Amino acid sequence: MYGLIGKMKTAPGQRDAVIAILLEGTDGMPGCRSYVVARDPTDPDAVWITEVWDSAELHRASLALPGVQDAIARARPHITGFGERFETEPVGGFGV
Amino acid sequence: MYGLIGKMKTAPGQRDAVIAILLEGTDGMPGCRSYVVARDPTDPDAVWITEVWDSAELHRASLALPGVQDAIARARPHITGFGERFETEPVGGFGV
């Protein structure tokens, strides 16, 4: 499996709008086992995204899906940058 | 919801043993929505754990469960420390 843990920074006041866009497209992504969107309780402009995929290739392929492309286009104007980013190799657990 | 993202450091050569212990106890934890154990591809002695719970209280209560207490006792000799740790407020997604 392939995992990603990452923090996204959003423009002031736009976090909930970005989260709503992110949540629209989390179903029906081939190879996606888990995709969790979370607020950062210490930063009103930060979003954490944790992802588990069958493979890095399927994650990469997802970025070309029409629904994902559309979400990226709509969210991009409200994204100001990225913070921590960690790739992982999930081995198991609950909910994955 | 309540989320945790954390990195655990294990003694040299003991990572797989610690992961096996962690994976034994991931079912049947009340309030646990997701508990993913992952290797760090950049550090042979590091494990990432990402968790989603219904509440911080249920996460805290889980630490007193007999199965969790037993796992902690068996893993502790092989744990040398902790790295990054982030609390989050999950709002939704896939697999949670």
N, CA and C atoms of all chains as a GROMACS GRO file, in nm:
protein
  576
    1MET      N    1   0.084  -0.120   0.000
    1MET     CA    2   0.000   0.000   0.000
    1MET      C    3   0.088   0.124   0.000
    2TYR      N    4   0.024   0.236  -0.032
    2TYR     CA    5   0.093   0.363  -0.039
    2TYR      C    6   0.014   0.465   0.043
    3GLY      N    7   0.081   0.539   0.127
    3GLY     CA    8   0.012   0.636   0.211
    3GLY      C    9   0.069   0.775   0.198
    4LEU      N   10  -0.017   0.871   0.223
    4LEU     CA   11   0.025   1.011   0.225
    4LEU      C   12  -0.037   1.079   0.346
    5ILE      N   13   0.046   1.157   0.413
    5ILE     CA   14   0.000   1.243   0.522
    5ILE      C   15   0.045   1.383   0.484
    6GLY      N   16  -0.048   1.477   0.474
    6GLY     CA   17  -0.007   1.609   0.430
    6GLY      C   18  -0.093   1.720   0.487
    7LYS      N   19  -0.030   1.836   0.498
    7LYS     CA   20  -0.102   1.954   0.547
    7LYS      C   21  -0.111   2.057   0.436
    8MET      N   22  -0.229   2.112   0.417
    8MET     CA   23  -0.256   2.214   0.316
    8MET      C   24  -0.293   2.343   0.387
    9LYS      N   25  -0.243   2.453   0.336
    9LYS     CA   26  -0.279   2.583   0.394
    9LYS      C   27  -0.380   2.652   0.302
   10THR      N   28  -0.484   2.709   0.363
   10THR     CA   29  -0.589   2.774   0.285
   10THR      C   30  -0.593   2.923   0.316
   11ALA      N   31  -0.649   2.999   0.222
   11ALA     CA   32  -0.662   3.143   0.243
   11ALA      C   33  -0.753   3.169   0.364
   12PRO      N   34  -0.732   3.279   0.434
   12PRO     CA   35  -0.813   3.308   0.553
   12PRO      C   36  -0.962   3.301   0.522
   13GLY      N   37  -1.034   3.227   0.605
   13GLY     CA   38  -1.178   3.216   0.589
   13GLY      C   39  -1.224   3.116   0.484
   14GLN      N   40  -1.132   3.052   0.417
   14GLN     CA   41  -1.169   2.963   0.306
   14GLN      C   42  -1.154   2.814   0.339
   15ARG      N   43  -1.113   2.784   0.462
   15ARG     CA   44  -1.088   2.643   0.494
   15ARG      C   45  -1.211   2.555   0.473
   16ASP      N   46  -1.326   2.597   0.525
   16ASP     CA   47  -1.445   2.512   0.514
   16ASP      C   48  -1.485   2.493   0.368
   17ALA      N   49  -1.465   2.596   0.287
   17ALA     CA   50  -1.499   2.583   0.144
   17ALA      C   51  -1.407   2.480   0.077
   18VAL      N   52  -1.280   2.485   0.111
   18VAL     CA   53  -1.187   2.387   0.053
   18VAL      C   54  -1.220   2.247   0.101
   19ILE      N   55  -1.250   2.234   0.229
   19ILE     CA   56  -1.286   2.102   0.283
   19ILE      C   57  -1.408   2.046   0.211
   20ALA      N   58  -1.508   2.132   0.187
   20ALA     CA   59  -1.629   2.086   0.119
   20ALA      C   60  -1.596   2.034  -0.021
   21ILE      N   61  -1.508   2.103  -0.091
   21ILE     CA   62  -1.467   2.057  -0.224
   21ILE      C   63  -1.394   1.923  -0.214
   22LEU      N   64  -1.304   1.913  -0.117
   22LEU     CA   65  -1.228   1.788  -0.101
   22LEU      C   66  -1.322   1.671  -0.072
   23LEU      N   67  -1.424   1.694   0.009
   23LEU     CA   68  -1.513   1.585   0.050
   23LEU      C   69  -1.606   1.539  -0.062
   24GLU      N   70  -1.631   1.625  -0.158
   24GLU     CA   71  -1.720   1.587  -0.268
   24GLU      C   72  -1.668   1.468  -0.348
   25GLY      N   73  -1.535   1.462  -0.358
   25GLY     CA   74  -1.478   1.368  -0.454
   25GLY      C   75  -1.410   1.247  -0.395
   26THR      N   76  -1.444   1.213  -0.268
   26THR     CA   77  -1.366   1.106  -0.204
   26THR      C   78  -1.421   0.966  -0.234
   27ASP      N   79  -1.537   0.956  -0.297
   27ASP     CA   80  -1.588   0.823  -0.334
   27ASP      C   81  -1.546   0.790  -0.476
   28GLY      N   82  -1.539   0.662  -0.504
   28GLY     CA   83  -1.520   0.619  -0.641
   28GLY      C   84  -1.384   0.645  -0.701
   29MET      N   85  -1.282   0.655  -0.615
   29MET     CA   86  -1.146   0.668  -0.668
   29MET      C   87  -1.082   0.529  -0.667
   30PRO      N   88  -1.056   0.472  -0.786
   30PRO     CA   89  -1.002   0.335  -0.792
   30PRO      C   90  -0.871   0.322  -0.713
   31GLY      N   91  -0.868   0.222  -0.627
   31GLY     CA   92  -0.746   0.198  -0.549
   31GLY      C   93  -0.736   0.276  -0.421
   32CYS      N   94  -0.835   0.362  -0.394
   32CYS     CA   95  -0.831   0.441  -0.271
   32CYS      C   96  -0.895   0.362  -0.158
   33ARG      N   97  -0.820   0.341  -0.050
   33ARG     CA   98  -0.873   0.267   0.065
   33ARG      C   99  -0.919   0.359   0.178
   34SER      N  100  -0.859   0.474   0.186
   34SER     CA  101  -0.896   0.568   0.292
   34SER      C  102  -0.853   0.707   0.248
   35TYR      N  103  -0.939   0.806   0.276
   35TYR     CA  104  -0.909   0.945   0.242
   35TYR      C  105  -0.980   1.029   0.347
   36VAL      N  106  -0.905   1.078   0.444
   36VAL     CA  107  -0.964   1.148   0.558
   36VAL      C  108  -0.922   1.294   0.555
   37VAL      N  109  -1.021   1.381   0.563
   37VAL     CA  110  -0.996   1.525   0.564
   37VAL      C  111  -1.022   1.576   0.706
   38ALA      N  112  -0.928   1.655   0.759
   38ALA     CA  113  -0.939   1.699   0.898
   38ALA      C  114  -0.896   1.844   0.913
   39ARG      N  115  -0.959   1.913   1.005
   39ARG     CA  116  -0.913   2.047   1.043
   39ARG      C  117  -0.792   2.034   1.135
   40ASP      N  118  -0.705   2.134   1.127
   40ASP     CA  119  -0.596   2.144   1.226
   40ASP      C  120  -0.649   2.230   1.341
   41PRO      N  121  -0.658   2.173   1.463
   41PRO     CA  122  -0.716   2.252   1.572
   41PRO      C  123  -0.627   2.367   1.617
   42THR      N  124  -0.503   2.370   1.572
   42THR     CA  125  -0.410   2.476   1.616
   42THR      C  126  -0.391   2.584   1.511
   43ASP      N  127  -0.451   2.568   1.394
   43ASP     CA  128  -0.432   2.664   1.285
   43ASP      C  129  -0.560   2.673   1.204
   44PRO      N  130  -0.631   2.787   1.210
   44PRO     CA  131  -0.762   2.798   1.143
   44PRO      C  132  -0.753   2.793   0.992
   45ASP      N  133  -0.631   2.797   0.938
   45ASP     CA  134  -0.614   2.794   0.792
   45ASP      C  135  -0.543   2.667   0.745
   46ALA      N  136  -0.548   2.561   0.824
   46ALA     CA  137  -0.476   2.439   0.786
   46ALA      C  138  -0.569   2.319   0.783
   47VAL      N  139  -0.546   2.234   0.683
   47VAL     CA  140  -0.623   2.112   0.662
   47VAL      C  141  -0.524   1.995   0.654
   48TRP      N  142  -0.555   1.887   0.726
   48TRP     CA  143  -0.474   1.765   0.714
   48TRP      C  144  -0.548   1.665   0.626
   49ILE      N  145  -0.475   1.602   0.537
   49ILE     CA  146  -0.533   1.497   0.454
   49ILE      C  147  -0.447   1.372   0.472
   50THR      N  148  -0.511   1.262   0.511
   50THR     CA  149  -0.440   1.135   0.524
   50THR      C  150  -0.503   1.036   0.427
   51GLU      N  151  -0.419   0.972   0.348
   51GLU     CA  152  -0.466   0.887   0.239
   51GLU      C  153  -0.398   0.750   0.243
   52VAL      N  154  -0.475   0.647   0.206
   52VAL     CA  155  -0.419   0.513   0.187
   52VAL      C  156  -0.466   0.462   0.052
   53TRP      N  157  -0.371   0.421  -0.030
   53TRP     CA  158  -0.398   0.371  -0.165
   53TRP      C  159  -0.338   0.232  -0.183
   54ASP      N  160  -0.395   0.158  -0.279
   54ASP     CA  161  -0.337   0.027  -0.308
   54ASP      C  162  -0.193   0.040  -0.358
   55SER      N  163  -0.164   0.148  -0.428
   55SER     CA  164  -0.029   0.167  -0.481
   55SER      C  165  -0.007   0.315  -0.512
   56ALA      N  166   0.120   0.352  -0.524
   56ALA     CA  167   0.153   0.490  -0.562
   56ALA      C  168   0.102   0.519  -0.703
   57GLU      N  169   0.102   0.416  -0.789
   57GLU     CA  170   0.056   0.435  -0.927
   57GLU      C  171  -0.092   0.473  -0.930
   58LEU      N  172  -0.173   0.404  -0.848
   58LEU     CA  173  -0.316   0.436  -0.847
   58LEU      C  174  -0.341   0.574  -0.788
   59HIS      N  175  -0.260   0.612  -0.689
   59HIS     CA  176  -0.272   0.749  -0.638
   59HIS      C  177  -0.244   0.848  -0.749
   60ARG      N  178  -0.136   0.826  -0.821
   60ARG     CA  179  -0.096   0.918  -0.928
   60ARG      C  180  -0.205   0.924  -1.035
   61ALA      N  181  -0.258   0.806  -1.070
   61ALA     CA  182  -0.362   0.801  -1.173
   61ALA      C  183  -0.487   0.878  -1.130
   62SER      N  184  -0.514   0.881  -1.000
   62SER     CA  185  -0.635   0.948  -0.953
   62SER      C  186  -0.632   1.097  -0.984
   63LEU      N  187  -0.513   1.152  -0.991
   63LEU     CA  188  -0.501   1.297  -1.015
   63LEU      C  189  -0.552   1.335  -1.154
   64ALA      N  190  -0.564   1.236  -1.242
   64ALA     CA  191  -0.613   1.263  -1.378
   64ALA      C  192  -0.762   1.238  -1.392
   65LEU      N  193  -0.828   1.186  -1.288
   65LEU     CA  194  -0.972   1.162  -1.297
   65LEU      C  195  -1.046   1.295  -1.315
   66PRO      N  196  -1.149   1.298  -1.400
   66PRO     CA  197  -1.221   1.424  -1.424
   66PRO      C  198  -1.272   1.488  -1.295
   67GLY      N  199  -1.328   1.408  -1.205
   67GLY     CA  200  -1.380   1.466  -1.081
   67GLY      C  201  -1.271   1.527  -0.996
   68VAL      N  202  -1.155   1.463  -0.996
   68VAL     CA  203  -1.043   1.514  -0.917
   68VAL      C  204  -0.986   1.640  -0.982
   69GLN      N  205  -0.975   1.637  -1.114
   69GLN     CA  206  -0.928   1.756  -1.186
   69GLN      C  207  -1.019   1.876  -1.159
   70ASP      N  208  -1.149   1.849  -1.160
   70ASP     CA  209  -1.246   1.956  -1.135
   70ASP      C  210  -1.232   2.010  -0.993
   71ALA      N  211  -1.213   1.919  -0.895
   71ALA     CA  212  -1.198   1.962  -0.756
   71ALA      C  213  -1.070   2.044  -0.739
   72ILE      N  214  -0.963   2.000  -0.802
   72ILE     CA  215  -0.836   2.073  -0.792
   72ILE      C  216  -0.854   2.215  -0.848
   73ALA      N  217  -0.923   2.224  -0.963
   73ALA     CA  218  -0.941   2.355  -1.026
   73ALA      C  219  -1.021   2.449  -0.936
   74ARG      N  220  -1.122   2.393  -0.868
   74ARG     CA  221  -1.206   2.479  -0.785
   74ARG      C  222  -1.139   2.514  -0.652
   75ALA      N  223  -1.057   2.422  -0.600
   75ALA     CA  224  -0.994   2.448  -0.470
   75ALA      C  225  -0.869   2.535  -0.484
   76ARG      N  226  -0.800   2.525  -0.597
   76ARG     CA  227  -0.670   2.589  -0.612
   76ARG      C  228  -0.667   2.737  -0.574
   77PRO      N  229  -0.769   2.817  -0.616
   77PRO     CA  230  -0.763   2.960  -0.582
   77PRO      C  231  -0.762   2.987  -0.432
   78HIS      N  232  -0.806   2.888  -0.351
   78HIS     CA  233  -0.815   2.909  -0.207
   78HIS      C  234  -0.700   2.843  -0.132
   79ILE      N  235  -0.608   2.780  -0.204
   79ILE     CA  236  -0.495   2.712  -0.140
   79ILE      C  237  -0.372   2.802  -0.149
   80THR      N  238  -0.312   2.828  -0.034
   80THR     CA  239  -0.197   2.920  -0.032
   80THR      C  240  -0.065   2.846  -0.022
   81GLY      N  241  -0.069   2.717   0.009
   81GLY     CA  242   0.057   2.644   0.018
   81GLY      C  243   0.039   2.511   0.089
   82PHE      N  244   0.151   2.446   0.114
   82PHE     CA  245   0.148   2.315   0.179
   82PHE      C  246   0.248   2.313   0.294
   83GLY      N  247   0.215   2.236   0.396
   83GLY     CA  248   0.305   2.223   0.510
   83GLY      C  249   0.373   2.087   0.509
   84GLU      N  250   0.367   2.019   0.621
   84GLU     CA  251   0.432   1.888   0.632
   84GLU      C  252   0.375   1.792   0.526
   85ARG      N  253   0.461   1.703   0.479
   85ARG     CA  254   0.418   1.601   0.385
   85ARG      C  255   0.502   1.477   0.408
   86PHE      N  256   0.436   1.365   0.434
   86PHE     CA  257   0.507   1.240   0.462
   86PHE      C  258   0.447   1.130   0.375
   87GLU      N  259   0.530   1.058   0.306
   87GLU     CA  260   0.487   0.937   0.238
   87GLU      C  261   0.504   0.820   0.334
   88THR      N  262   0.411   0.724   0.330
   88THR     CA  263   0.420   0.608   0.418
   88THR      C  264   0.392   0.480   0.340
   89GLU      N  265   0.420   0.368   0.407
   89GLU     CA  266   0.388   0.235   0.352
   89GLU      C  267   0.293   0.164   0.448
   90PRO      N  268   0.163   0.192   0.435
   90PRO     CA  269   0.068   0.128   0.527
   90PRO      C  270   0.075  -0.024   0.517
   91VAL      N  271   0.065  -0.088   0.632
   91VAL     CA  272   0.070  -0.235   0.633
   91VAL      C  273  -0.060  -0.297   0.682
   92GLY      N  274  -0.148  -0.219   0.743
   92GLY     CA  275  -0.274  -0.274   0.788
   92GLY      C  276  -0.336  -0.189   0.896
   93GLY      N  277  -0.436  -0.248   0.960
   93GLY     CA  278  -0.506  -0.176   1.065
   93GLY      C  279  -0.656  -0.188   1.049
   94PHE      N  280  -0.727  -0.098   1.108
   94PHE     CA  281  -0.873  -0.098   1.105
   94PHE      C  282  -0.921   0.014   1.014
   95GLY      N  283  -1.017  -0.018   0.925
   95GLY     CA  284  -1.072   0.085   0.838
   95GLY      C  285  -0.989   0.108   0.714
   96VAL      N  286  -0.910   0.012   0.676
   96VAL     CA  287  -0.824   0.028   0.560
   96VAL      C  288  -0.822  -0.100   0.478
   97MET      N  289  -1.527   1.445   1.549
   97MET     CA  290  -1.430   1.335   1.551
   97MET      C  291  -1.296   1.386   1.604
   98TYR      N  292  -1.215   1.294   1.643
   98TYR     CA  293  -1.082   1.325   1.697
   98TYR      C  294  -0.979   1.242   1.620
   99GLY      N  295  -0.871   1.306   1.577
   99GLY     CA  296  -0.770   1.235   1.501
   99GLY      C  297  -0.631   1.251   1.559
  100LEU      N  298  -0.551   1.152   1.534
  100LEU     CA  299  -0.410   1.156   1.575
  100LEU      C  300  -0.324   1.109   1.460
  101ILE      N  301  -0.214   1.181   1.438
  101ILE     CA  302  -0.112   1.140   1.342
  101ILE      C  303   0.018   1.138   1.422
  102GLY      N  304   0.084   1.024   1.426
  102GLY     CA  305   0.204   1.020   1.508
  102GLY      C  306   0.309   0.925   1.456
  103LYS      N  307   0.433   0.956   1.490
  103LYS     CA  308   0.545   0.870   1.450
  103LYS      C  309   0.609   0.811   1.574
  104MET      N  310   0.633   0.680   1.569
  104MET     CA  311   0.694   0.607   1.679
  104MET      C  312   0.830   0.556   1.632
  105LYS      N  313   0.929   0.563   1.717
  105LYS     CA  314   1.060   0.510   1.683
  105LYS      C  315   1.082   0.378   1.756
  106THR      N  316   1.132   0.279   1.682
  106THR     CA  317   1.151   0.147   1.740
  106THR      C  318   1.300   0.111   1.742
  107ALA      N  319   1.334   0.019   1.830
  107ALA     CA  320   1.473  -0.025   1.840
  107ALA      C  321   1.514  -0.091   1.708
  108PRO      N  322   1.643  -0.083   1.672
  108PRO     CA  323   1.690  -0.140   1.545
  108PRO      C  324   1.645  -0.285   1.529
  109GLY      N  325   1.586  -0.317   1.417
  109GLY     CA  326   1.543  -0.453   1.388
  109GLY      C  327   1.411  -0.493   1.449
  110GLN      N  328   1.349  -0.406   1.526
  110GLN     CA  329   1.227  -0.444   1.599
  110GLN      C  330   1.099  -0.385   1.539
  111ARG      N  331   1.115  -0.311   1.428
  111ARG     CA  332   0.995  -0.244   1.376
  111ARG      C  333   0.884  -0.342   1.340
  112ASP      N  334   0.916  -0.449   1.269
  112ASP     CA  335   0.811  -0.543   1.228
  112ASP      C  336   0.743  -0.609   1.348
  113ALA      N  337   0.822  -0.635   1.453
  113ALA     CA  338   0.763  -0.695   1.574
  113ALA      C  339   0.665  -0.598   1.638
  114VAL      N  340   0.702  -0.472   1.644
  114VAL     CA  341   0.612  -0.372   1.702
  114VAL      C  342   0.487  -0.356   1.617
  115ILE      N  343   0.504  -0.353   1.485
  115ILE     CA  344   0.388  -0.342   1.396
  115ILE      C  345   0.294  -0.459   1.415
  116ALA      N  346   0.349  -0.580   1.429
  116ALA     CA  347   0.264  -0.698   1.449
  116ALA      C  348   0.182  -0.685   1.576
  117ILE      N  349   0.244  -0.635   1.681
  117ILE     CA  350   0.171  -0.615   1.807
  117ILE      C  351   0.062  -0.511   1.789
  118LEU      N  352   0.095  -0.400   1.722
  118LEU     CA  353  -0.004  -0.294   1.700
  118LEU      C  354  -0.124  -0.345   1.620
  119LEU      N  355  -0.097  -0.430   1.522
  119LEU     CA  356  -0.205  -0.476   1.434
  119LEU      C  357  -0.298  -0.577   1.501
  120GLU      N  358  -0.248  -0.645   1.604
  120GLU     CA  359  -0.332  -0.744   1.673
  120GLU      C  360  -0.455  -0.681   1.736
  121GLY      N  361  -0.440  -0.557   1.782
  121GLY     CA  362  -0.545  -0.501   1.867
  121GLY      C  363  -0.628  -0.393   1.803
  122THR      N  364  -0.633  -0.388   1.668
  122THR     CA  365  -0.700  -0.274   1.606
  122THR      C  366  -0.850  -0.296   1.586
  123ASP      N  367  -0.900  -0.416   1.611
  123ASP     CA  368  -1.044  -0.439   1.602
  123ASP      C  369  -1.107  -0.423   1.740
  124GLY      N  370  -1.235  -0.390   1.739
  124GLY     CA  371  -1.311  -0.393   1.863
  124GLY      C  372  -1.277  -0.284   1.961
  125MET      N  373  -1.225  -0.171   1.913
  125MET     CA  374  -1.202  -0.059   2.004
  125MET      C  375  -1.321   0.036   1.990
  126PRO      N  376  -1.403   0.049   2.096
  126PRO     CA  377  -1.522   0.133   2.085
  126PRO      C  378  -1.488   0.276   2.045
  127GLY      N  379  -1.557   0.325   1.943
  127GLY     CA  380  -1.537   0.462   1.900
  127GLY      C  381  -1.425   0.481   1.800
  128CYS      N  382  -1.355   0.373   1.766
  128CYS     CA  383  -1.245   0.384   1.669
  128CYS      C  384  -1.300   0.368   1.528
  129ARG      N  385  -1.276   0.468   1.444
  129ARG     CA  386  -1.323   0.463   1.305
  129ARG      C  387  -1.213   0.423   1.209
  130SER      N  388  -1.091   0.452   1.244
  130SER     CA  389  -0.980   0.417   1.156
  130SER      C  390  -0.852   0.413   1.240
  131TYR      N  391  -0.768   0.312   1.210
  131TYR     CA  392  -0.642   0.298   1.282
  131TYR      C  393  -0.546   0.232   1.183
  132VAL      N  394  -0.459   0.313   1.124
  132VAL     CA  395  -0.372   0.265   1.017
  132VAL      C  396  -0.226   0.267   1.063
  133VAL      N  397  -0.162   0.153   1.047
  133VAL     CA  398  -0.021   0.139   1.085
  133VAL      C  399   0.062   0.133   0.957
  134ALA      N  400   0.169   0.214   0.952
  134ALA     CA  401   0.248   0.224   0.829
  134ALA      C  402   0.397   0.231   0.860
  135ARG      N  403   0.475   0.176   0.771
  135ARG     CA  404   0.620   0.194   0.778
  135ARG      C  405   0.657   0.332   0.724
  136ASP      N  406   0.764   0.388   0.777
  136ASP     CA  407   0.822   0.508   0.719
  136ASP      C  408   0.926   0.462   0.617
  137PRO      N  409   0.905   0.497   0.488
  137PRO     CA  410   0.999   0.448   0.386
  137PRO      C  411   1.137   0.511   0.394
  138THR      N  412   1.150   0.617   0.473
  138THR     CA  413   1.279   0.687   0.482
  138THR      C  414   1.356   0.654   0.609
  139ASP      N  415   1.295   0.575   0.699
  139ASP     CA  416   1.359   0.545   0.828
  139ASP      C  417   1.321   0.403   0.868
  140PRO      N  418   1.416   0.310   0.867
  140PRO     CA  419   1.384   0.169   0.895
  140PRO      C  420   1.339   0.144   1.039
  141ASP      N  421   1.349   0.245   1.123
  141ASP     CA  422   1.308   0.230   1.264
  141ASP      C  423   1.190   0.318   1.300
  142ALA      N  424   1.112   0.359   1.200
  142ALA     CA  425   1.000   0.449   1.230
  142ALA      C  426   0.868   0.391   1.180
  143VAL      N  427   0.764   0.411   1.260
  143VAL     CA  428   0.628   0.366   1.231
  143VAL      C  429   0.534   0.486   1.240
  144TRP      N  430   0.449   0.503   1.141
  144TRP     CA  431   0.344   0.605   1.146
  144TRP      C  432   0.213   0.540   1.186
  145ILE      N  433   0.141   0.606   1.275
  145ILE     CA  434   0.007   0.560   1.313
  145ILE      C  435  -0.089   0.676   1.292
  146THR      N  436  -0.193   0.652   1.213
  146THR     CA  437  -0.296   0.754   1.193
  146THR      C  438  -0.428   0.698   1.244
  147GLU      N  439  -0.495   0.776   1.327
  147GLU     CA  440  -0.615   0.729   1.396
  147GLU      C  441  -0.729   0.828   1.381
  148VAL      N  442  -0.852   0.774   1.371
  148VAL     CA  443  -0.972   0.856   1.375
  148VAL      C  444  -1.067   0.794   1.477
  149TRP      N  445  -1.111   0.876   1.571
  149TRP     CA  446  -1.201   0.832   1.678
  149TRP      C  447  -1.326   0.920   1.679
  150ASP      N  448  -1.434   0.865   1.738
  150ASP     CA  449  -1.556   0.945   1.752
  150ASP      C  450  -1.530   1.067   1.841
  151SER      N  451  -1.442   1.051   1.940
  151SER     CA  452  -1.414   1.162   2.031
  151SER      C  453  -1.280   1.139   2.099
  152ALA      N  454  -1.224   1.245   2.154
  152ALA     CA  455  -1.100   1.233   2.230
  152ALA      C  456  -1.121   1.146   2.354
  153GLU      N  457  -1.243   1.152   2.410
  153GLU     CA  458  -1.270   1.074   2.530
  153GLU      C  459  -1.263   0.924   2.500
  154LEU      N  460  -1.320   0.885   2.386
  154LEU     CA  461  -1.317   0.742   2.352
  154LEU      C  462  -1.175   0.697   2.319
  155HIS      N  463  -1.095   0.786   2.259
  155HIS     CA  464  -0.955   0.750   2.240
  155HIS      C  465  -0.887   0.728   2.374
  156ARG      N  466  -0.910   0.821   2.467
  156ARG     CA  467  -0.844   0.810   2.597
  156ARG      C  468  -0.889   0.682   2.668
  157ALA      N  469  -1.020   0.653   2.660
  157ALA     CA  470  -1.072   0.534   2.726
  157ALA      C  471  -1.012   0.406   2.668
  158SER      N  472  -0.978   0.410   2.539
  158SER     CA  473  -0.923   0.290   2.475
  158SER      C  474  -0.791   0.248   2.538
  159LEU      N  475  -0.719   0.345   2.591
  159LEU     CA  476  -0.588   0.313   2.648
  159LEU      C  477  -0.599   0.225   2.772
  160ALA      N  478  -0.720   0.218   2.830
  160ALA     CA  479  -0.740   0.136   2.948
  160ALA      C  480  -0.797  -0.003   2.914
  161LEU      N  481  -0.828  -0.028   2.786
  161LEU     CA  482  -0.881  -0.159   2.748
  161LEU      C  483  -0.775  -0.266   2.774
  162PRO      N  484  -0.816  -0.383   2.825
  162PRO     CA  485  -0.718  -0.488   2.856
  162PRO      C  486  -0.630  -0.524   2.736
  163GLY      N  487  -0.689  -0.535   2.618
  163GLY     CA  488  -0.612  -0.571   2.501
  163GLY      C  489  -0.510  -0.464   2.465
  164VAL      N  490  -0.547  -0.340   2.484
  164VAL     CA  491  -0.456  -0.229   2.453
  164VAL      C  492  -0.345  -0.223   2.558
  165GLN      N  493  -0.382  -0.241   2.682
  165GLN     CA  494  -0.282  -0.243   2.789
  165GLN      C  495  -0.180  -0.354   2.766
  166ASP      N  496  -0.229  -0.468   2.724
  166ASP     CA  497  -0.140  -0.581   2.697
  166ASP      C  498  -0.046  -0.549   2.581
  167ALA      N  499  -0.102  -0.488   2.475
  167ALA     CA  500  -0.020  -0.454   2.359
  167ALA      C  501   0.088  -0.351   2.397
  168ILE      N  502   0.047  -0.252   2.476
  168ILE     CA  503   0.144  -0.150   2.519
  168ILE      C  504   0.257  -0.215   2.598
  169ALA      N  505   0.221  -0.307   2.687
  169ALA     CA  506   0.323  -0.371   2.770
  169ALA      C  507   0.422  -0.451   2.686
  170ARG      N  508   0.370  -0.517   2.580
  170ARG     CA  509   0.458  -0.599   2.497
  170ARG      C  510   0.541  -0.515   2.401
  171ALA      N  511   0.485  -0.404   2.356
  171ALA     CA  512   0.558  -0.321   2.259
  171ALA      C  513   0.659  -0.229   2.326
  172ARG      N  514   0.630  -0.187   2.448
  172ARG     CA  515   0.710  -0.082   2.511
  172ARG      C  516   0.861  -0.111   2.511
  173PRO      N  517   0.905  -0.236   2.538
  173PRO     CA  518   1.051  -0.260   2.541
  173PRO      C  519   1.119  -0.232   2.407
  174HIS      N  520   1.041  -0.230   2.298
  174HIS     CA  521   1.099  -0.211   2.165
  174HIS      C  522   1.079  -0.070   2.112
  175ILE      N  523   1.016   0.016   2.191
  175ILE     CA  524   0.991   0.155   2.149
  175ILE      C  525   1.096   0.244   2.212
  176THR      N  526   1.164   0.321   2.126
  176THR     CA  527   1.272   0.407   2.179
  176THR      C  528   1.230   0.552   2.190
  177GLY      N  529   1.117   0.587   2.130
  177GLY     CA  530   1.073   0.726   2.141
  177GLY      C  531   0.965   0.758   2.041
  178PHE      N  532   0.934   0.887   2.034
  178PHE     CA  533   0.828   0.932   1.945
  178PHE      C  534   0.877   1.052   1.864
  179GLY      N  535   0.825   1.064   1.743
  179GLY     CA  536   0.861   1.177   1.658
  179GLY      C  537   0.746   1.275   1.648
  180GLU      N  538   0.712   1.312   1.527
  180GLU     CA  539   0.604   1.408   1.507
  180GLU      C  540   0.475   1.355   1.568
  181ARG      N  541   0.394   1.449   1.616
  181ARG     CA  542   0.262   1.413   1.668
  181ARG      C  543   0.168   1.529   1.642
  182PHE      N  544   0.058   1.501   1.573
  182PHE     CA  545  -0.038   1.605   1.540
  182PHE      C  546  -0.178   1.556   1.578
  183GLU      N  547  -0.250   1.640   1.654
  183GLU     CA  548  -0.392   1.613   1.676
  183GLU      C  549  -0.471   1.681   1.565
  184THR      N  550  -0.578   1.616   1.522
  184THR     CA  551  -0.661   1.674   1.416
  184THR      C  552  -0.809   1.663   1.453
  185GLU      N  553  -0.891   1.730   1.373
  185GLU     CA  554  -1.037   1.721   1.386
  185GLU      C  555  -1.093   1.672   1.254
  186PRO      N  556  -1.097   1.540   1.234
  186PRO     CA  557  -1.148   1.487   1.107
  186PRO      C  558  -1.293   1.530   1.085
  187VAL      N  559  -1.324   1.563   0.962
  187VAL     CA  560  -1.460   1.605   0.930
  187VAL      C  561  -1.528   1.509   0.832
  188GLY      N  562  -1.454   1.420   0.769
  188GLY     CA  563  -1.517   1.326   0.679
  188GLY      C  564  -1.418   1.270   0.580
  189GLY      N  565  -1.475   1.204   0.478
  189GLY     CA  566  -1.391   1.144   0.377
  189GLY      C  567  -1.436   1.002   0.348
  190PHE      N  568  -1.346   0.925   0.292
  190PHE     CA  569  -1.375   0.787   0.254
  190PHE      C  570  -1.303   0.693   0.352
  191GLY      N  571  -1.377   0.592   0.399
  191GLY     CA  572  -1.314   0.494   0.489
  191GLY      C  573  -1.312   0.538   0.633
  192VAL      N  574  -1.399   0.630   0.668
  192VAL     CA  575  -1.400   0.679   0.805
  192VAL      C  576  -1.543   0.698   0.853
   0.00000   0.00000   0.00000
